Amino acid sequence: MKKEKDLHQELLKRKYKKPNPFVYFIYWAVGRTPLLGAKYHPHFKIIDNINDCKGPCFLIWNHQSRRDHTFLTSLAYPRRLSIVCEYTSFFRSHLHWPFKMMNIVPKKVFCNDFAFTRAVRDIVKQGGCIALSPEGTSSIFGDNQPIVPGTGRFLQVFNIPVYCVDLRGSYLTNNKVDSKDRCGEVYATMRLLFKPEDLKAMKPEEIEDKINEAFHHDDYKWNKTAHIRYKAKGHICDGLSDICYKCPKCGAEFKMETHGDKISCSACGYEANMDEYYDFHVKDGEFVFDTPTDWVHHERQCIIDEIRNDENYSWSFEVEVGTLPKSHYVDKKHTSEIVGKGIYTIDHKGVHFKGEKEGQPFSFDLSYREIQTYPMTVDLSNFAIFINGEYHEFYPKDRVVGKVIMVTEEMHRLHINNWKNFKWFDYMYEGKELGIDLKKKGE
């Protein structure tokens, strides 16, 4: 009897090496054509050239969009990069073959992944360069994410040079709010961030702080000065209500709607327009946030206060459940296959699910020691978790994922706080309890 194919085991057993020079050349050349990189009008600046490093090294970058790999390969060429990509993309029908040809390295995001560590070790032994994003996901709201805890120790273990690429404008070209391209300009700067002796001399937390500071950026605010036009072909506001979900006028949530260059509230009639420079425009006397990120930061502050003021806070909503099949690849337009449904709940004890999967009862309860935020794939139609190493996506009936992300993050920070926010956002937590790390100190 023929044994059923198991794509997960095949990926687990795959061996990794530096990309083939000829295949990599084709990848690089295509990335420079108007089909990919050239249409974004990239500008490159090299302060420290990665090609001067003759041994193994890391290349880290602030992950802004799914197009970033094009700018990395163009900037680093002829150095061949072993690019790290989130695990689920290896199961999409249009990606698995080029990923295999290019020796792209899979990583299960926000969970332990020993297969990933082994792959990195093998590439380092070959003198290769591993390109990875310590944030674990591309930008959701337009600014950078705190890097994954443990990154500092991970870099110390390998103790090789760490180069850094700072991207500006990549989020504005293609993001999780709207997957359609908005061609403008992208700026990328390469420099050496850590020498091996730097990694040895620093504490892991100091390494992580330095990376977070190096990545500190907000594309929306940056373009207030850069003033670059991003051609949206009439859909500049599409999807914006996924992150700007709370009306600035009446405070209603999930009543914001977007149409072309307009975002409006169906509850009170509030309306704002956005031009192709990502600037808001409203009627005289109306208020609007300076940027979408300012809007999101206001929503986060509301969540921070809300969960502290309600010790019985609980939010439940209907979802469908998706997983990755074992024997075949997922259609390129999807990142999982729907196999169940149920109720997802977020409260002070953790995140919970009760429902069914593949026709059988399925439930879980995860504490905030086990979850800090969610890995994201293509857009904000869903959020995901690895449960016992198995990938699960959740598709809410309503467009609530932007708030789901922030509520979970802020619950984690309130109760655990291993995955800390940035120092420049301390004002959001002034006078407020913040995690067991502070409780232990009696603060």
JOWO-V473477 format. One record per residue. N is the residue number from 0. PHI is phi in whole degrees, -180 to 180 (999 if undefined). Layout:
n=N phi=PHI
n=N phi=PHI
//
This chain:
n=0 phi=999
n=1 phi=-69
n=2 phi=-73
n=3 phi=-67
n=4 phi=-67
n=5 phi=-127
n=6 phi=-65
n=7 phi=-66
n=8 phi=-68
n=9 phi=-61
n=10 phi=-69
n=11 phi=-62
n=12 phi=-89
n=13 phi=-64
n=14 phi=-99
n=15 phi=-120
n=16 phi=-149
n=17 phi=-61
n=18 phi=-59
n=19 phi=-61
n=20 phi=-58
n=21 phi=-70
n=22 phi=-62
n=23 phi=-67
n=24 phi=-60
n=25 phi=-62
n=26 phi=-59
n=27 phi=-66
n=28 phi=-64
n=29 phi=-63
n=30 phi=-66
n=31 phi=-96
n=32 phi=-86
n=33 phi=-61
n=34 phi=-66
n=35 phi=-130
n=36 phi=-59
n=37 phi=-62
n=38 phi=-71
n=39 phi=-94
n=40 phi=51
n=41 phi=-74
n=42 phi=-121
n=43 phi=-112
n=44 phi=-135
n=45 phi=-115
n=46 phi=-90
n=47 phi=-126
n=48 phi=-86
n=49 phi=-65
n=50 phi=-74
n=51 phi=-78
n=52 phi=-88
n=53 phi=-88
n=54 phi=-107
n=55 phi=-69
n=56 phi=-162
n=57 phi=-107
n=58 phi=-124
n=59 phi=-110
n=60 phi=-152
n=61 phi=-78
n=62 phi=-81
n=63 phi=-102
n=64 phi=-157
n=65 phi=-73
n=66 phi=-93
n=67 phi=-58
n=68 phi=-57
n=69 phi=-63
n=70 phi=-74
n=71 phi=-64
n=72 phi=-66
n=73 phi=-67
n=74 phi=-71
n=75 phi=-92
n=76 phi=-58
n=77 phi=-89
n=78 phi=-63
n=79 phi=-85
n=80 phi=-100
n=81 phi=-93
n=82 phi=-82
n=83 phi=-94
n=84 phi=-134
n=85 phi=-64
n=86 phi=-53
n=87 phi=-65
n=88 phi=-63
n=89 phi=-73
n=90 phi=-109
n=91 phi=-93
n=92 phi=-59
n=93 phi=-93
n=94 phi=-112
n=95 phi=-62
n=96 phi=-71
n=97 phi=-62
n=98 phi=-64
n=99 phi=-68
n=100 phi=-61
n=101 phi=-91
n=102 phi=55
n=103 phi=-65
n=104 phi=-100
n=105 phi=-81
n=106 phi=-141
n=107 phi=-77
n=108 phi=-82
n=109 phi=61
n=110 phi=-157
n=111 phi=-64
n=112 phi=-143
n=113 phi=-72
n=114 phi=-64
n=115 phi=-63
n=116 phi=-62
n=117 phi=-65
n=118 phi=-64
n=119 phi=-62
n=120 phi=-58
n=121 phi=-64
n=122 phi=-70
n=123 phi=-61
n=124 phi=-62
n=125 phi=-86
n=126 phi=80
n=127 phi=-83
n=128 phi=-120
n=129 phi=-100
n=130 phi=-102
n=131 phi=-141
n=132 phi=-105
n=133 phi=-66
n=134 phi=-74
n=135 phi=85
n=136 phi=-160
n=137 phi=-74
n=138 phi=-54
n=139 phi=-96
n=140 phi=-110
n=141 phi=110
n=142 phi=-113
n=143 phi=-84
n=144 phi=-92
n=145 phi=-60
n=146 phi=-71
n=147 phi=-67
n=148 phi=-57
n=149 phi=101
n=150 phi=-61
n=151 phi=-60
n=152 phi=-66
n=153 phi=-59
n=154 phi=-67
n=155 phi=-67
n=156 phi=-60
n=157 phi=-86
n=158 phi=50
n=159 phi=-125
n=160 phi=-57
n=161 phi=-121
n=162 phi=-94
n=163 phi=-133
n=164 phi=-116
n=165 phi=-97
n=166 phi=-104
n=167 phi=-134
n=168 phi=96
n=169 phi=-66
n=170 phi=-61
n=171 phi=-71
n=172 phi=-87
n=173 phi=-166
n=174 phi=-145
n=175 phi=-80
n=176 phi=-75
n=177 phi=-148
n=178 phi=-77
n=179 phi=-73
n=180 phi=-69
n=181 phi=-132
n=182 phi=-71
n=183 phi=-149
n=184 phi=-139
n=185 phi=-129
n=186 phi=-118
n=187 phi=-135
n=188 phi=-124
n=189 phi=-107
n=190 phi=-154
n=191 phi=-84
n=192 phi=-96
n=193 phi=-137
n=194 phi=-87
n=195 phi=-56
n=196 phi=-68
n=197 phi=-67
n=198 phi=-61
n=199 phi=-67
n=200 phi=-82
n=201 phi=-101
n=202 phi=-78
n=203 phi=-53
n=204 phi=-66
n=205 phi=-68
n=206 phi=-63
n=207 phi=-66
n=208 phi=-63
n=209 phi=-67
n=210 phi=-66
n=211 phi=-59
n=212 phi=-68
n=213 phi=-66
n=214 phi=-86
n=215 phi=-56
n=216 phi=-168
n=217 phi=-136
n=218 phi=-63
n=219 phi=-64
n=220 phi=-70
n=221 phi=-58
n=222 phi=-77
n=223 phi=-62
n=224 phi=-93
n=225 phi=-65
n=226 phi=50
n=227 phi=-103
n=228 phi=-84
n=229 phi=-114
n=230 phi=-72
n=231 phi=-103
n=232 phi=53
n=233 phi=87
n=234 phi=-125
n=235 phi=-60
n=236 phi=-96
n=237 phi=-56
n=238 phi=81
n=239 phi=-62
n=240 phi=-68
n=241 phi=-67
n=242 phi=-107
n=243 phi=-99
n=244 phi=-97
n=245 phi=-108
n=246 phi=-64
n=247 phi=-72
n=248 phi=-97
n=249 phi=-103
n=250 phi=82
n=251 phi=-64
n=252 phi=-106
n=253 phi=62
n=254 phi=-109
n=255 phi=-78
n=256 phi=-129
n=257 phi=-124
n=258 phi=-146
n=259 phi=63
n=260 phi=-105
n=261 phi=-124
n=262 phi=-123
n=263 phi=-143
n=264 phi=-105
n=265 phi=-76
n=266 phi=-84
n=267 phi=-123
n=268 phi=88
n=269 phi=-54
n=270 phi=-148
n=271 phi=-139
n=272 phi=-111
n=273 phi=-129
n=274 phi=-94
n=275 phi=-81
n=276 phi=-101
n=277 phi=65
n=278 phi=-98
n=279 phi=-82
n=280 phi=-139
n=281 phi=-133
n=282 phi=-68
n=283 phi=-54
n=284 phi=90
n=285 phi=-87
n=286 phi=-97
n=287 phi=-148
n=288 phi=-68
n=289 phi=-63
n=290 phi=-143
n=291 phi=-58
n=292 phi=-67
n=293 phi=-61
n=294 phi=-61
n=295 phi=-64
n=296 phi=-64
n=297 phi=-63
n=298 phi=-62
n=299 phi=-64
n=300 phi=-62
n=301 phi=-62
n=302 phi=-67
n=303 phi=-55
n=304 phi=-72
n=305 phi=-61
n=306 phi=-74
n=307 phi=-81
n=308 phi=-86
n=309 phi=-131
n=310 phi=-70
n=311 phi=-105
n=312 phi=-54
n=313 phi=-153
n=314 phi=-131
n=315 phi=-121
n=316 phi=-156
n=317 phi=-77
n=318 phi=-141
n=319 phi=-100
n=320 phi=-113
n=321 phi=-120
n=322 phi=-134
n=323 phi=-94
n=324 phi=-67
n=325 phi=-92
n=326 phi=-103
n=327 phi=-152
n=328 phi=-89
n=329 phi=-82
n=330 phi=-53
n=331 phi=-61
n=332 phi=-84
n=333 phi=-126
n=334 phi=-118
n=335 phi=-164
n=336 phi=-117
n=337 phi=-67
n=338 phi=-131
n=339 phi=-175
n=340 phi=-159
n=341 phi=168
n=342 phi=-115
n=343 phi=-103
n=344 phi=-130
n=345 phi=-121
n=346 phi=-144
n=347 phi=-71
n=348 phi=-88
n=349 phi=153
n=350 phi=-114
n=351 phi=-140
n=352 phi=-141
n=353 phi=-140
n=354 phi=178
n=355 phi=-141
n=356 phi=-143
n=357 phi=54
n=358 phi=80
n=359 phi=-120
n=360 phi=-58
n=361 phi=-145
n=362 phi=-154
n=363 phi=-158
n=364 phi=-136
n=365 phi=-116
n=366 phi=-82
n=367 phi=-77
n=368 phi=-74
n=369 phi=-96
n=370 phi=-139
n=371 phi=-124
n=372 phi=-161
n=373 phi=-121
n=374 phi=-70
n=375 phi=-115
n=376 phi=-108
n=377 phi=-92
n=378 phi=-147
n=379 phi=-103
n=380 phi=-83
n=381 phi=-152
n=382 phi=-135
n=383 phi=-140
n=384 phi=-146
n=385 phi=-93
n=386 phi=-115
n=387 phi=53
n=388 phi=82
n=389 phi=-102
n=390 phi=-78
n=391 phi=-131
n=392 phi=-109
n=393 phi=-125
n=394 phi=-108
n=395 phi=-64
n=396 phi=-62
n=397 phi=-109
n=398 phi=-83
n=399 phi=-117
n=400 phi=-62
n=401 phi=-56
n=402 phi=-74
n=403 phi=-55
n=404 phi=-60
n=405 phi=-71
n=406 phi=-63
n=407 phi=-64
n=408 phi=-60
n=409 phi=-76
n=410 phi=-65
n=411 phi=-61
n=412 phi=-68
n=413 phi=-67
n=414 phi=-101
n=415 phi=-127
n=416 phi=70
n=417 phi=-73
n=418 phi=-98
n=419 phi=-84
n=420 phi=-78
n=421 phi=-79
n=422 phi=-62
n=423 phi=-74
n=424 phi=-108
n=425 phi=-58
n=426 phi=-61
n=427 phi=-68
n=428 phi=-112
n=429 phi=-58
n=430 phi=76
n=431 phi=-117
n=432 phi=-66
n=433 phi=-146
n=434 phi=80
n=435 phi=-70
n=436 phi=-63
n=437 phi=-81
n=438 phi=-63
n=439 phi=-64
n=440 phi=-84
n=441 phi=76
n=442 phi=-86
//
